[in-house]
Amino acid sequence: MRKLTLIIIIVLIAIVTSTLLYIYVVSTRPKEPLGWLFTIDVNGEKFKVLVKDPLVAEELRKILRGERSGIVNGELRRGDGGFNKPWSWHLDPDTVEVADATIELCDGMPSFVESELDYWLNVVKRYCPWNTKVVAEELWYGGS
């Protein structure tokens, strides 16, 4: 009888703990997304851009759907920004845009930016890979 009582107590504790954890996670997550996170493929290498402007997000969705072409570009910043792992750089979300043409200087593979990061940050300052393919979109709630 004692074993049965102990098992019931353990099961109840597990249920209460799981319920409280679920309530905490749901209540601390923002209710509205803070932006959109797009995955960009450049000749087989991927990086992510965070977009806060709904008009820019719609342009990226058009590329994703194959309705238009364009070059994703923006100002480079040090660090992954909380969304561009494994790279040690990201595009400033407030500067991301879609262009029809850009200068060749800012074109390249994500690994080129990574391998010469100081050059890209201090000289080039922008990243605009010509072979942009948007391959995924997800809502962004913040955090890493």
NUMI-870603 format. One record per atom (N, C-alpha, C, CB): atom name; residue in one letter; x, y, z; residue number from 1; chain. Coordinates in Angstrom, 3 decimals, padded with zeros to 6 digits. Each point is the difference from the previous one (the first is absolute). Glycine has a CB too. Example, Ala and Ser with C-alpha at 12.3 -4.5 7.8 and 13.67 -1.06 7.14 Angstrom:
N_a_013.190_-005.690_007.800_1_A;
CA_a_-000.890_001.190_000.000_1_A;
C_a_000.900_001.200_000.000_1_A;
CB_a_-001.892_-001.173_001.246_1_A;
N_s_001.542_002.223_-001.966_2_A;
CA_s_000.820_001.190_000.060_2_A;
C_s_-000.770_001.090_000.730_2_A;
CB_s_001.184_-000.628_-002.145_2_A;
***
This chain:
N_m_000.827_-001.199_000.000_1_A;
CA_m_-000.827_001.199_000.000_1_A;
C_m_000.865_001.255_000.000_1_A;
CB_m_-001.803_-001.252_001.209_1_A;
N_r_002.915_001.209_-000.449_2_A;
CA_r_000.872_001.174_000.064_2_A;
C_r_000.626_000.285_-001.358_2_A;
CB_r_000.472_-000.486_002.412_2_A;
N_k_-000.108_-000.581_-003.144_3_A;
CA_k_000.598_000.184_-001.326_3_A;
C_k_-000.982_000.692_-000.942_3_A;
CB_k_001.419_-002.047_000.351_3_A;
N_l_-002.670_001.627_-000.305_4_A;
CA_l_-001.014_000.594_-000.853_4_A;
C_l_-000.194_001.476_000.334_4_A;
CB_l_-001.127_-002.229_-000.192_4_A;
N_t_001.079_002.559_001.474_5_A;
CA_t_-000.132_001.391_000.427_5_A;
C_t_001.194_000.821_-000.457_5_A;
CB_t_-001.340_-000.737_001.977_5_A;
N_l_002.536_000.207_-001.853_6_A;
CA_l_001.218_000.694_-000.429_6_A;
C_l_-000.012_000.235_-001.509_6_A;
CB_l_001.262_-001.041_001.909_6_A;
N_i_-001.678_000.051_-002.672_7_A;
CA_i_-000.079_000.146_-001.459_7_A;
C_i_-001.011_001.076_-000.376_7_A;
CB_i_000.630_-002.416_-000.286_7_A;
N_i_-001.769_002.433_000.943_8_A;
CA_i_-001.027_001.011_-000.275_8_A;
C_i_000.537_001.391_000.317_8_A;
CB_i_-001.821_-001.672_000.506_8_A;
N_i_002.520_001.832_000.593_9_A;
CA_i_000.578_001.299_000.372_9_A;
C_i_001.023_000.451_-001.043_9_A;
CB_i_-000.361_-000.530_002.443_9_A;
N_i_001.224_-000.377_-002.886_10_A;
CA_i_001.016_000.341_-001.006_10_A;
C_i_-000.658_000.414_-001.318_10_A;
CB_i_001.609_-001.608_001.083_10_A;
N_v_-002.621_000.886_-001.504_11_A;
CA_v_-000.712_000.341_-001.238_11_A;
C_v_-000.668_001.366_000.124_11_A;
CB_v_-000.386_-002.445_-000.461_11_A;
N_l_-000.243_002.718_001.584_12_A;
CA_l_-000.641_001.302_000.203_12_A;
C_l_001.025_001.130_-000.009_12_A;
CB_l_-001.803_-001.119_001.327_12_A;
N_i_002.932_000.924_-000.693_13_A;
CA_i_001.060_001.017_-000.011_13_A;
C_i_000.479_000.248_-001.429_13_A;
CB_i_000.709_-000.682_002.326_13_A;
N_a_-000.541_-000.376_-003.100_14_A;
CA_a_000.434_000.145_-001.398_14_A;
C_a_-001.026_000.773_-000.816_14_A;
CB_a_001.267_-002.150_000.182_14_A;
N_i_-002.544_001.865_000.014_15_A;
CA_i_-001.064_000.696_-000.734_15_A;
C_i_-000.034_001.472_000.373_15_A;
CB_i_-001.333_-002.119_-000.092_15_A;
N_v_001.386_002.420_001.382_16_A;
CA_v_-000.020_001.397_000.453_16_A;
C_v_001.228_000.759_-000.517_16_A;
CB_v_-001.282_-000.695_002.061_16_A;
N_t_002.449_000.083_-001.987_17_A;
CA_t_001.228_000.638_-000.479_17_A;
C_t_-000.080_000.282_-001.491_17_A;
CB_t_001.296_-001.162_001.794_17_A;
N_s_-001.750_000.207_-002.583_18_A;
CA_s_-000.131_000.184_-001.455_18_A;
C_s_-000.990_001.108_-000.321_18_A;
CB_s_000.546_-002.417_-000.352_18_A;
N_t_-001.649_002.450_001.067_19_A;
CA_t_-001.017_001.029_-000.228_19_A;
C_t_000.551_001.388_000.319_19_A;
CB_t_-001.801_-001.670_000.532_19_A;
N_l_002.477_001.806_000.593_20_A;
CA_l_000.572_001.293_000.369_20_A;
C_l_001.066_000.458_-000.996_20_A;
CB_l_-000.467_-000.532_002.396_20_A;
N_l_001.291_-000.387_-002.865_21_A;
CA_l_001.016_000.329_-000.992_21_A;
C_l_-000.639_000.468_-001.299_21_A;
CB_l_001.540_-001.672_001.038_21_A;
N_y_-002.574_000.983_-001.491_22_A;
CA_y_-000.717_000.391_-001.211_22_A;
C_y_-000.596_001.398_000.152_22_A;
CB_y_-000.511_-002.416_-000.474_22_A;
N_i_-000.135_002.687_001.587_23_A;
CA_i_-000.598_001.316_000.245_23_A;
C_i_001.073_001.080_-000.017_23_A;
CB_i_-001.824_-001.065_001.364_23_A;
N_y_002.962_000.811_-000.761_24_A;
CA_y_001.096_000.977_000.017_24_A;
C_y_000.490_000.294_-001.407_24_A;
CB_y_000.671_-000.802_002.268_24_A;
N_v_-000.420_-000.226_-003.061_25_A;
CA_v_000.517_000.187_-001.361_25_A;
C_v_-001.001_000.767_-000.855_25_A;
CB_v_001.321_-002.127_000.205_25_A;
N_v_-002.580_001.757_-000.134_26_A;
CA_v_-001.025_000.662_-000.807_26_A;
C_v_-000.187_001.453_000.429_26_A;
CB_v_-001.144_-002.208_-000.323_26_A;
N_s_001.199_002.491_001.598_27_A;
CA_s_-000.254_001.359_000.480_27_A;
C_s_001.177_000.936_-000.215_27_A;
CB_s_-001.526_-000.968_001.675_27_A;
N_t_002.744_000.454_-001.819_28_A;
CA_t_001.158_000.879_-000.188_28_A;
C_t_000.329_000.245_-001.461_28_A;
CB_t_000.872_-000.828_002.148_28_A;
N_r_-001.461_000.079_-003.056_29_A;
CA_r_000.255_000.194_-001.432_29_A;
C_r_-000.829_001.181_-000.504_29_A;
CB_r_000.494_-002.475_-000.306_29_A;
N_p_000.115_003.364_-000.502_30_A;
CA_p_-000.775_001.117_-000.550_30_A;
C_p_-001.187_-000.519_-000.810_30_A;
CB_p_002.083_001.419_-000.071_30_A;
N_k_-003.175_-000.716_000.156_31_A;
CA_k_-001.205_-000.411_-000.707_31_A;
C_k_000.077_000.327_-001.487_31_A;
CB_k_-001.292_000.338_002.100_31_A;
N_e_001.942_000.739_-002.444_32_A;
CA_e_000.129_000.440_-001.385_32_A;
C_e_001.441_-000.158_-000.448_32_A;
CB_e_-001.905_001.622_000.284_32_A;
N_p_002.123_-002.052_-001.527_33_A;
CA_p_001.378_-000.097_-000.493_33_A;
C_p_000.636_001.381_-000.114_33_A;
CB_p_-000.600_-002.092_-001.251_33_A;
N_l_001.911_002.125_001.428_34_A;
CA_l_000.749_001.257_-000.092_34_A;
C_l_000.586_000.200_-001.403_34_A;
CB_l_000.540_-000.174_002.452_34_A;
N_g_-000.720_-000.808_-003.311_35_A;
CA_g_000.506_000.077_-001.362_35_A;
C_g_-000.057_-001.362_-000.658_35_A;
CB_g_001.485_001.903_000.640_35_A;
N_w_-000.763_-002.024_-001.756_36_A;
CA_w_000.031_-001.232_-000.768_36_A;
C_w_001.449_-000.385_-000.234_36_A;
CB_w_-002.209_000.537_-001.110_36_A;
N_l_002.487_-001.805_001.229_37_A;
CA_l_001.348_-000.514_-000.193_37_A;
C_l_000.000_-000.806_-001.301_37_A;
CB_l_000.466_-000.073_002.528_37_A;
N_f_000.367_000.500_-003.473_38_A;
CA_f_000.090_-000.659_-001.295_38_A;
C_f_001.340_-000.716_-000.116_38_A;
CB_f_-001.519_001.733_-001.033_38_A;
N_t_001.476_-002.952_000.514_39_A;
CA_t_001.211_-000.750_-000.280_39_A;
C_t_000.358_000.222_-001.455_39_A;
CB_t_-000.535_-001.737_001.769_39_A;
N_i_001.778_002.141_-001.991_40_A;
CA_i_000.493_000.331_-001.334_40_A;
C_i_001.058_-001.022_-000.401_40_A;
CB_i_-000.480_002.471_000.356_40_A;
N_d_000.362_-003.010_-001.553_41_A;
CA_d_000.980_-000.937_-000.538_41_A;
C_d_000.815_000.722_-001.066_41_A;
CB_d_-001.508_-001.997_000.479_41_A;
N_v_002.827_001.873_-000.364_42_A;
CA_v_000.920_000.552_-000.996_42_A;
C_v_000.898_-001.147_-000.452_42_A;
CB_v_-000.051_002.359_001.035_42_A;
N_n_-000.271_-002.936_-002.167_43_A;
CA_n_000.786_-001.106_-000.558_43_A;
C_n_000.265_-001.111_001.018_43_A;
CB_n_001.055_001.635_-001.547_43_A;
N_g_-002.065_-001.999_002.319_44_A;
CA_g_000.128_-001.097_000.950_44_A;
C_g_000.367_000.400_001.418_44_A;
CB_g_000.636_-001.336_-001.908_44_A;
N_e_-000.233_002.569_002.120_45_A;
CA_e_000.265_000.498_001.361_45_A;
C_e_-001.194_000.837_000.441_45_A;
CB_e_002.526_000.007_-000.381_45_A;
N_k_-002.916_-000.173_001.633_46_A;
CA_k_-001.180_000.708_000.500_46_A;
C_k_000.355_000.985_001.112_46_A;
CB_k_-001.389_-001.984_-000.607_46_A;
N_f_000.638_003.077_000.636_47_A;
CA_f_000.052_000.943_001.118_47_A;
C_f_-001.414_000.501_000.215_47_A;
CB_f_002.416_000.692_-000.488_47_A;
N_k_-002.642_000.000_001.608_48_A;
CA_k_-001.338_000.491_000.316_48_A;
C_k_-000.008_001.512_000.135_48_A;
CB_k_-000.509_-002.155_001.148_48_A;
N_v_-000.602_002.739_-001.564_49_A;
CA_v_-000.196_001.439_000.170_49_A;
C_v_-001.295_000.229_000.765_49_A;
CB_v_001.265_000.505_-002.140_49_A;
N_l_-001.207_000.428_003.056_50_A;
CA_l_-001.176_000.416_000.751_50_A;
C_l_-000.549_001.247_-000.669_50_A;
CB_l_000.885_-000.987_002.180_50_A;
N_v_-002.189_000.973_-002.450_51_A;
CA_v_-000.656_001.122_-000.666_51_A;
C_v_-001.120_000.506_000.897_51_A;
CB_v_000.570_-000.920_-002.300_51_A;
N_k_-000.591_002.227_002.520_52_A;
CA_k_-001.053_000.598_000.827_52_A;
C_k_-001.002_000.796_-000.839_52_A;
CB_k_001.621_000.112_001.902_52_A;
N_d_-001.229_000.257_-003.110_53_A;
CA_d_-000.842_000.787_-000.897_53_A;
C_d_-000.906_-000.945_-000.790_53_A;
CB_d_001.774_001.816_-000.173_53_A;
N_p_-003.108_-001.685_000.312_54_A;
CA_p_-000.905_-000.905_-000.702_54_A;
C_p_000.117_000.081_-001.526_54_A;
CB_p_-001.531_000.212_001.932_54_A;
N_l_001.893_000.943_-002.476_55_A;
CA_l_000.154_000.127_-001.449_55_A;
C_l_001.207_-000.793_-000.500_55_A;
CB_l_-001.064_002.269_000.107_55_A;
N_v_002.159_-002.230_000.637_56_A;
CA_v_001.177_-000.790_-000.351_56_A;
C_v_-000.315_-001.487_000.149_56_A;
CB_v_001.527_001.881_000.737_56_A;
N_a_-002.242_-002.235_000.319_57_A;
CA_a_-000.387_-001.397_000.201_57_A;
C_a_-000.823_-000.499_-001.178_57_A;
CB_a_000.030_000.337_002.487_57_A;
N_e_-000.922_000.480_-002.992_58_A;
CA_e_-000.816_-000.421_-001.142_58_A;
C_e_000.857_-000.186_-001.253_58_A;
CB_e_-001.966_001.215_000.982_58_A;
N_e_002.966_-000.370_-001.184_59_A;
CA_e_000.900_-000.172_-001.148_59_A;
C_e_000.766_-001.321_000.112_59_A;
CB_e_000.226_002.510_-000.208_59_A;
N_l_000.208_-002.846_001.421_60_A;
CA_l_000.704_-001.265_000.200_60_A;
C_l_-000.933_-001.191_-000.203_60_A;
CB_l_001.548_001.141_001.601_60_A;
N_r_-002.812_-000.996_-001.223_61_A;
CA_r_-000.969_-001.070_-000.238_61_A;
C_r_-000.205_-000.218_-001.503_61_A;
CB_r_-001.142_000.548_002.185_61_A;
N_k_001.150_000.525_-002.952_62_A;
CA_k_-000.140_-000.124_-001.458_62_A;
C_k_001.171_-000.788_-000.592_62_A;
CB_k_-001.257_002.185_-000.064_62_A;
N_i_002.456_-001.948_000.579_63_A;
CA_i_001.159_-000.771_-000.451_63_A;
C_i_-000.180_-001.460_000.406_63_A;
CB_i_001.504_002.040_000.186_63_A;
N_l_-001.952_-002.276_001.045_64_A;
CA_l_-000.236_-001.356_000.502_64_A;
C_l_-000.996_-000.748_-000.891_64_A;
CB_l_000.477_000.796_002.343_64_A;
N_r_-001.526_-000.097_-002.783_65_A;
CA_r_-001.036_-000.614_-000.847_65_A;
C_r_000.406_-000.065_-001.473_65_A;
CB_r_-001.709_000.841_001.603_65_A;
N_g_002.852_-000.253_-001.950_66_A;
CA_g_000.439_000.002_-001.390_66_A;
C_g_-000.687_001.041_-000.858_66_A;
CB_g_000.467_-002.378_000.266_66_A;
N_e_-001.072_003.382_000.340_67_A;
CA_e_-000.724_001.028_-000.730_67_A;
C_e_000.889_001.151_-000.455_67_A;
CB_e_-001.998_-000.620_001.304_67_A;
N_r_003.191_000.696_-000.757_68_A;
CA_r_000.939_001.045_-000.394_68_A;
C_r_001.400_-000.439_000.366_68_A;
CB_r_-001.745_001.791_000.304_68_A;
N_s_002.715_-001.108_-000.856_69_A;
CA_s_001.383_-000.211_000.415_69_A;
C_s_000.450_001.263_000.717_69_A;
CB_s_000.486_-001.596_-001.942_69_A;
N_g_000.621_001.530_002.591_70_A;
CA_g_000.506_001.163_000.705_70_A;
C_g_001.199_-000.388_000.831_70_A;
CB_g_-002.281_001.010_000.048_70_A;
N_i_002.966_000.001_000.412_71_A;
CA_i_001.214_-000.194_000.792_71_A;
C_i_-000.252_000.506_001.407_71_A;
CB_i_001.470_000.222_-002.047_71_A;
N_v_-001.386_-001.122_003.011_72_A;
CA_v_-000.118_000.385_001.407_72_A;
C_v_001.281_000.719_000.377_72_A;
CB_v_-001.536_-001.966_000.556_72_A;
N_n_001.406_003.113_000.075_73_A;
CA_n_001.202_000.709_000.432_73_A;
C_n_-000.288_000.858_001.209_73_A;
CB_n_000.843_000.002_-002.336_73_A;
N_g_000.243_000.315_003.048_74_A;
CA_g_-000.115_000.821_001.186_74_A;
C_g_001.367_000.245_000.606_74_A;
CB_g_-002.293_-000.895_000.410_74_A;
N_e_002.314_001.727_000.622_75_A;
CA_e_001.259_000.343_000.666_75_A;
C_e_000.427_-001.133_000.929_75_A;
CB_e_-000.567_002.456_-000.136_75_A;
N_l_001.852_-002.770_000.058_76_A;
CA_l_000.575_-001.068_000.831_76_A;
C_l_000.249_000.476_001.423_76_A;
CB_l_001.059_-000.985_-002.035_76_A;
N_r_-001.289_000.086_002.987_77_A;
CA_r_000.289_000.244_001.405_77_A;
C_r_000.734_-001.225_000.565_77_A;
CB_r_-002.050_001.519_000.239_77_A;
N_r_002.890_-001.283_000.741_78_A;
CA_r_000.730_-001.079_000.669_78_A;
C_r_-000.958_-000.784_000.916_78_A;
CB_r_002.159_001.358_-000.095_78_A;
N_g_-001.921_-002.643_000.231_79_A;
CA_g_-000.830_-000.865_000.834_79_A;
C_g_-001.138_-000.604_-000.805_79_A;
CB_g_000.582_001.382_001.997_79_A;
N_d_-001.141_-002.459_-001.495_80_A;
CA_d_-001.064_-000.660_-000.751_80_A;
C_d_-001.363_000.679_000.162_80_A;
CB_d_001.261_-002.117_000.270_80_A;
N_g_-001.340_003.144_000.566_81_A;
CA_g_-001.245_000.737_000.180_81_A;
C_g_-001.082_-000.782_000.729_81_A;
CB_g_000.565_001.208_-002.053_81_A;
N_g_-000.229_-002.407_002.513_82_A;
CA_g_-000.988_-000.836_000.665_82_A;
C_g_-000.809_-000.854_-000.966_82_A;
CB_g_-000.117_001.711_001.769_82_A;
N_f_000.436_-001.656_-003.068_83_A;
CA_f_-000.783_-000.753_-000.976_83_A;
C_f_000.815_-000.557_-001.168_83_A;
CB_f_-001.897_001.427_000.634_83_A;
N_n_003.166_-001.071_-000.775_84_A;
CA_n_000.766_-000.403_-001.181_84_A;
C_n_001.127_-000.977_000.330_84_A;
CB_n_-000.551_002.200_-001.008_84_A;
N_k_000.286_-003.156_001.884_85_A;
CA_k_001.008_-001.012_000.310_85_A;
C_k_000.156_-000.927_-001.185_85_A;
CB_k_-000.534_000.129_002.456_85_A;
N_p_001.688_-000.627_-002.778_86_A;
CA_p_001.242_000.012_000.763_86_A;
C_p_000.916_001.182_-000.333_86_A;
CB_p_-000.177_-002.462_000.097_86_A;
N_w_-000.284_003.387_-000.913_87_A;
CA_w_000.856_001.106_-000.437_87_A;
C_w_000.229_001.007_001.131_87_A;
CB_w_-000.852_-000.302_-002.347_87_A;
N_s_001.980_000.981_002.306_88_A;
CA_s_000.326_001.018_001.013_88_A;
C_s_-000.288_001.401_-000.534_88_A;
CB_s_001.773_-001.512_000.962_88_A;
N_w_-002.754_001.627_-001.830_89_A;
CA_w_-000.453_001.260_-000.585_89_A;
C_w_-001.497_-000.122_-000.301_89_A;
CB_w_002.312_000.473_-001.000_89_A;
N_h_-002.932_000.664_000.781_90_A;
CA_h_-001.405_000.026_-000.416_90_A;
C_h_-000.273_001.297_-000.739_90_A;
CB_h_-000.682_-001.445_001.960_90_A;
N_l_-000.435_001.506_-002.641_91_A;
CA_l_-000.438_001.244_-000.632_91_A;
C_l_-000.878_000.754_000.991_91_A;
CB_l_000.107_-001.032_-002.330_91_A;
N_d_000.143_002.327_002.450_92_A;
CA_d_-000.803_000.850_000.875_92_A;
C_d_-001.448_-000.049_-000.479_92_A;
CB_d_001.989_001.522_000.493_92_A;
N_p_-002.922_-002.002_000.344_93_A;
CA_p_-001.398_-000.144_-000.434_93_A;
C_p_-000.629_001.298_-000.508_93_A;
CB_p_-000.195_-001.829_001.645_93_A;
N_d_000.654_002.970_-001.145_94_A;
CA_d_-000.565_001.278_-000.431_94_A;
C_d_000.502_000.439_-001.369_94_A;
CB_d_-000.186_000.626_002.384_94_A;
N_t_001.165_-001.342_-002.945_95_A;
CA_t_000.558_000.391_-001.293_95_A;
C_t_-000.240_-001.030_-001.098_95_A;
CB_t_001.714_001.271_001.238_95_A;
N_v_-002.352_-002.380_-000.910_96_A;
CA_v_-000.227_-001.054_-000.997_96_A;
C_v_-000.987_000.508_-001.053_96_A;
CB_v_000.450_-001.815_001.729_96_A;
N_e_-000.096_001.560_-002.991_97_A;
CA_e_-000.854_000.380_-001.113_97_A;
C_e_000.214_-000.985_-001.138_97_A;
CB_e_000.077_002.438_000.677_97_A;
N_v_-000.909_-002.346_-001.691_98_A;
CA_v_000.131_-000.814_-001.202_98_A;
C_v_000.271_000.948_-001.154_98_A;
CB_v_-001.554_-001.821_000.895_98_A;
N_a_002.644_001.562_-001.611_99_A;
CA_a_000.381_000.844_-001.135_99_A;
C_a_-000.035_-000.826_-001.279_99_A;
CB_a_001.446_001.445_001.491_99_A;
N_d_-001.593_-000.760_-002.607_100_A;
CA_d_000.041_-000.666_-001.294_100_A;
C_d_001.433_-000.128_-000.500_100_A;
CB_d_-002.282_000.889_-000.518_100_A;
N_a_003.158_000.024_000.955_101_A;
CA_a_001.421_-000.042_-000.383_101_A;
C_a_000.825_000.636_001.116_101_A;
CB_a_-000.579_000.104_-002.484_101_A;
N_t_001.797_-000.594_002.660_102_A;
CA_t_000.924_000.562_000.985_102_A;
C_t_001.413_-000.049_-000.579_102_A;
CB_t_-001.490_-000.728_001.942_102_A;
N_i_002.414_001.400_-001.289_103_A;
CA_i_001.385_-000.043_-000.449_103_A;
C_i_000.614_-001.352_000.332_103_A;
CB_i_000.203_002.489_000.310_103_A;
N_e_000.796_-002.875_-001.078_104_A;
CA_e_000.617_-001.308_000.181_104_A;
C_e_000.785_-000.100_001.305_104_A;
CB_e_000.126_-000.204_-002.471_104_A;
N_l_000.341_001.317_002.992_105_A;
CA_l_000.831_000.003_001.201_105_A;
C_l_-000.659_-000.740_001.172_105_A;
CB_l_000.969_002.169_-000.765_105_A;
N_c_-002.283_-002.053_000.906_106_A;
CA_c_-000.668_-000.612_001.160_106_A;
C_c_-000.559_-001.388_-000.292_106_A;
CB_c_-000.561_002.283_000.768_106_A;
N_d_000.847_-002.830_-001.946_107_A;
CA_d_-000.426_-001.343_-000.360_107_A;
C_d_000.985_-001.021_000.545_107_A;
CB_d_-001.119_000.881_-002.069_107_A;
N_g_000.637_-002.033_002.455_108_A;
CA_g_000.883_-001.070_000.458_108_A;
C_g_-000.763_-001.043_000.788_108_A;
CB_g_001.890_001.609_000.060_108_A;
N_m_-001.188_-002.640_000.301_109_A;
CA_m_-000.570_-001.084_000.791_109_A;
C_m_000.026_000.384_001.488_109_A;
CB_m_000.752_-001.713_-001.731_109_A;
N_p_-001.671_001.200_002.530_110_A;
CA_p_000.049_000.264_001.437_110_A;
C_p_001.349_-000.374_000.617_110_A;
CB_p_-002.460_-000.385_000.084_110_A;
N_s_003.062_-000.687_-000.562_111_A;
CA_s_001.305_-000.414_000.538_111_A;
C_s_001.095_001.007_-000.334_111_A;
CB_s_-000.709_-002.385_-000.209_111_A;
N_f_000.592_003.122_-000.918_112_A;
CA_f_000.975_001.046_-000.328_112_A;
C_f_-000.067_001.107_001.052_112_A;
CB_f_-000.196_-000.526_-002.478_112_A;
N_v_-001.038_000.910_002.840_113_A;
CA_v_-000.179_001.035_001.024_113_A;
C_v_000.625_-000.476_001.312_113_A;
CB_v_-002.140_000.811_-001.113_113_A;
N_e_001.850_-002.049_001.476_114_A;
CA_e_000.517_-000.567_001.252_114_A;
C_e_001.525_-000.020_000.023_114_A;
CB_e_-002.063_-001.397_000.180_114_A;
N_s_002.665_000.982_-001.286_115_A;
CA_s_001.463_-000.173_-000.018_115_A;
C_s_000.759_001.320_-000.027_115_A;
CB_s_-000.354_-002.148_-001.170_115_A;
N_e_-000.273_003.201_000.697_116_A;
CA_e_000.643_001.329_-000.070_116_A;
C_e_-000.901_001.037_000.672_116_A;
CB_e_001.192_-000.628_-002.162_116_A;
N_l_-001.678_000.306_003.345_117_A;
CA_l_-001.028_000.813_000.650_117_A;
C_l_000.407_001.447_000.209_117_A;
CB_l_-000.761_-002.047_001.107_117_A;
N_d_001.971_002.297_-000.634_118_A;
CA_d_000.421_001.391_000.227_118_A;
C_d_-000.014_000.807_-001.294_118_A;
CB_d_001.418_-000.770_001.912_118_A;
N_y_-000.973_000.168_-003.010_119_A;
CA_y_-000.028_000.679_-001.296_119_A;
C_y_-001.436_000.336_-000.397_119_A;
CB_y_002.099_-001.210_-000.688_119_A;
N_w_-002.973_000.232_000.812_120_A;
CA_w_-001.392_000.228_-000.381_120_A;
C_w_-000.661_001.058_000.883_120_A;
CB_w_-000.124_-002.364_-000.807_120_A;
N_l_000.399_002.325_002.110_121_A;
CA_l_-000.616_000.970_000.917_121_A;
C_l_000.549_001.409_-000.189_121_A;
CB_l_-000.334_-001.845_001.628_121_A;
N_n_001.650_001.971_-001.863_122_A;
CA_n_000.634_001.321_-000.029_122_A;
C_n_000.130_000.609_-001.379_122_A;
CB_n_001.210_-000.696_001.984_122_A;
N_v_-001.173_-000.133_-003.024_123_A;
CA_v_000.192_000.528_-001.357_123_A;
C_v_-001.284_-000.128_-000.821_123_A;
CB_v_002.441_-000.610_000.114_123_A;
N_v_-002.941_-000.599_-000.256_124_A;
CA_v_-001.182_-000.231_-000.831_124_A;
C_v_-001.259_000.537_000.701_124_A;
CB_v_001.102_-002.051_-001.010_124_A;
N_k_-001.306_001.698_002.242_125_A;
CA_k_-001.065_000.478_000.893_125_A;
C_k_-001.402_-000.523_-000.303_125_A;
CB_k_001.366_001.996_000.259_125_A;
N_r_-001.576_-002.539_-001.435_126_A;
CA_r_-001.303_-000.561_-000.374_126_A;
C_r_000.208_-001.399_-000.547_126_A;
CB_r_-000.933_002.297_-000.499_126_A;
N_y_-000.136_-003.067_000.519_127_A;
CA_y_000.053_-001.324_-000.609_127_A;
C_y_-001.174_-000.114_-000.953_127_A;
CB_y_001.142_-001.023_002.033_127_A;
N_c_-000.847_000.615_-003.276_128_A;
CA_c_-001.041_-000.090_-001.026_128_A;
C_c_000.287_-001.165_-000.947_128_A;
CB_c_-000.388_002.489_000.153_128_A;
N_p_000.181_-003.715_000.290_129_A;
CA_p_000.294_-001.148_-000.861_129_A;
C_p_-000.937_-000.045_-001.212_129_A;
CB_p_000.821_-001.260_002.013_129_A;
N_w_-000.231_001.197_-003.198_130_A;
CA_w_-000.779_000.049_-001.239_130_A;
C_w_-000.867_-001.230_-000.211_130_A;
CB_w_001.788_001.394_-000.962_130_A;
N_n_-001.353_-002.544_001.400_131_A;
CA_n_-000.768_-001.230_-000.213_131_A;
C_n_-000.943_-000.284_001.160_131_A;
CB_n_001.883_-000.897_-001.359_131_A;
N_t_-002.620_001.894_001.757_132_A;
CA_t_-000.932_-000.113_001.115_132_A;
C_t_-001.172_-000.902_-000.341_132_A;
CB_t_000.667_002.273_000.746_132_A;
N_k_-000.890_-003.242_000.123_133_A;
CA_k_-001.214_-000.817_-000.063_133_A;
C_k_-000.579_-000.018_001.405_133_A;
CB_k_000.872_-001.450_-001.937_133_A;
N_v_-002.078_001.919_002.086_134_A;
CA_v_-000.688_-000.074_001.287_134_A;
C_v_-000.604_-001.397_000.082_134_A;
CB_v_-000.505_002.530_000.070_134_A;
N_v_000.866_-003.285_000.968_135_A;
CA_v_-000.451_-001.392_000.084_135_A;
C_v_-000.957_-000.287_001.157_135_A;
CB_v_002.143_-000.607_-001.034_135_A;
N_a_-002.260_001.548_001.986_136_A;
CA_a_-000.924_-000.234_001.127_136_A;
C_a_-000.327_001.309_000.691_136_A;
CB_a_000.933_-002.307_000.324_136_A;
N_e_-002.072_002.308_000.350_137_A;
CA_e_-000.438_001.144_000.810_137_A;
C_e_-000.582_-000.530_001.300_137_A;
CB_e_-000.468_001.409_-002.066_137_A;
N_e_000.727_-000.692_003.159_138_A;
CA_e_-000.623_-000.318_001.279_138_A;
C_e_-000.242_001.293_000.763_138_A;
CB_e_001.125_-002.269_000.065_138_A;
N_l_-002.098_002.242_000.813_139_A;
CA_l_-000.269_001.165_000.833_139_A;
C_l_001.108_000.154_001.019_139_A;
CB_l_-002.477_-000.274_-000.321_139_A;
N_w_002.786_001.503_000.693_140_A;
CA_w_001.043_000.292_000.957_140_A;
C_w_-000.614_000.642_001.229_140_A;
CB_w_001.688_000.268_-001.845_140_A;
N_y_-001.487_-000.910_003.007_141_A;
CA_y_-000.533_000.501_001.259_141_A;
C_y_001.076_000.609_000.879_141_A;
CB_y_-001.770_-001.715_-000.136_141_A;
N_g_002.999_001.718_-000.338_142_A;
CA_g_001.118_000.521_000.782_142_A;
C_g_000.719_-001.128_000.709_142_A;
CB_g_-001.202_002.169_000.306_142_A;
N_g_002.312_-001.827_000.289_143_A;
CA_g_000.805_-001.008_000.670_143_A;
C_g_000.888_-000.725_-000.977_143_A;
CB_g_-001.768_-000.260_001.704_143_A;
N_s_002.494_-000.717_-001.197_144_A;
CA_s_000.896_-000.735_-000.888_144_A;
C_s_-000.419_-001.437_-000.156_144_A;
CB_s_001.831_001.497_000.666_144_A;
***
